[in-house]
Amino acid sequence: QVQLVEFGGGLVQEGGSLRLSCAASGRTFSNVAMGWFRQALGKEREFVAAISWRGTSTYYADSVKGRFTISRDNTKNTVYLQMNSLQPEDTALYYCAADRADYGNSYRLTSTDQYDSWGQGTQVTVSS
């Protein structure tokens, strides 16, 4: 497994931006597809975005497409989530996660079952 720590959450006004970071250690980060999920109070954890292990392919939930961008820097063992045009409905605890498989063939990893390592989460709150 890989150890993951998220940073960058906070309180932002509607329409604002935040960039989340997730630092990885313990497993070869560059071999692993990564994802971001979020969980609002009283709701199930939902998929936000994923990126292939090479970083060349990305996939987004419809609710964030065009507003959020996932990226990675394999030299820094870090995956990012740039969030623009934030809305109150984006308020949630945001988690990064690592694919179960090394060199996985798919980057459309939308299910929590496809990941075996999770960070502790970072809170994002968007005020209206």
N, C-alpha and C positions, 0 to 999 in steps of 0.2 A: 504494500500500500504506500501511498504518498501522503505526507503531512501537508495540510493546507491552512493558510492563515489569510483571512480577508482584511482589507483596509479600505478606508475612504468613504464610509457611510456618513450620514449626517442629516441635518435639517436644511431643506431648501424650499424656496418659494416656487409656486406653480410657474412653469415655463423655464425654470433654471436648469442647471447642468451639474452633474457629479461624475467623477471617474472612480470606479472601484478597482482595486488591485487585489490579486491573490498570489501570494508567494508559496512556492512548492519546495519540498525537500523530501529526501528519503527514497526516491525512485527516479529513474531517468525521465525527467519531465518532458524532454523533447520527443519521447516515443509515444506520448499519451494524448489522446483527444481530451479536451476540457469543456466543461459546461458551466453555465450560470443558471441557478434556479432562484425562485423567491417564494416566500410564504407570508401571506397577510394574516392578520389576527383572525382566528376562527376559520381559516380556509386551508385547503390542502396545498402542499408544495407544488409549484408549477414551473414548467420549463420556460426559460427566457432566451438563451442563446447557447450555441455550441461552436467549437472550432476544431478543425482537424489537427492531427499531431504535427503536420508540416506547417500549419497555419495558413494554408492556401485556400481552404474552403470553410465557409461559415453558414450557419443556419439559425433562423430567428423565429420566435413566436410571432404570430400575426399582430398581436397587441403592441409589440415594440418595434416592429419592422419600420425602418426609415428614421427611427429616433435613437436607437441603441446600436452601438458597434462593439463587437467582441474582437480582441486582438491578443497576440501573445508575443513575448520576447523570450526565445529559448535560451539566449545567452544569460538572461537574468532569472530564469525559472519562474516567470511571472506571466499571468494571464490578466487581461484588463477588460473592463466593461465601461465604455463611455456612454453616459446616459444624457441625452439632450431633450429639450421640450418636456420636462418631467410634469406629470399630472398627479393629482391626489391619489388616483387609483394605482399608481406605481409604489405607493407606500407599502413596505414589506421588509422582512428580514431577508437579505440576499446571501445566497450560499454559492461558493464555487465547488466543483466536483471533478473528479478524475475518472476517466473511462476504465473499466475493468481490464481491458485488453491493451497490450502494447501493439503499436502499428495497426490499429484497427482499420477495417475497410470502410467503415461508415462514420460520418461526422454528424449525421442527423440523429443524435442521441437525445431523444426527448423524454425518455422514461427514467425515473430515479433508479430503477432496477439495473440500468446499464452502467451505473457508476458504483465504485466500491470505496471511494475516499471522499470525505466531505470536510469542509471547514466549519468553523463555529458560527459563521454568519456575521453580517454587518448590517446595522439598521439604516434604512433609508426612509425618511419621512418628508413628504411633500405637502406643504401647507397651501391652502387656497386663498 
